[in-house]
Amino acid sequence: MFAFVGAVLFAIFIGNVVIGAFGGTQFLDDVKEMLVLFASSLAFVVLILQREAAATPETNETNEPKGGKDGS
């Protein structure tokens, strides 16, 4: 879900930049453009943190895999 949200927000940002680069009237002013880019970055950061948490095995207080040294 965060990948989709981040991609859509980034596409809006890129579309606004491209329209402005070709001399058209941008549909976002500077502050709104910054907020869209910030929200897109935030969505991608959340996505990365979720994937990292899913890939990292759970450990106990001594930083060993749950179940002790032998893994059971």
PEGIPE-V980093 format. One line per field, one symbol per residue. ss: DSSP state (A for helix, B for strand, O for the rest). psi: psi as a letter, one per 20 degrees, with the letter a starting at -180 (. if undefined). burial: 1 if it has 9 or more other ideal C-beta (glycine too) atoms within 8 Angstrom, else 0. Layout:
ss->???
psi->???
burial->???
//
This chain:
ss->OAAAAAAAAAAAAAAAAAAAAOOOOOOOOAAAAAAAAAAAAAAAAAAAAAAAAAAOOOBOOOOOBOOOOOOO
psi->ghgggggghhhgggggggghhjjroqipagghgghghghgggghgggghghghhhpqqrahjkqqpiahij.
burial->011011001101100110110000010100001001101110110110010000000000000010000000
//
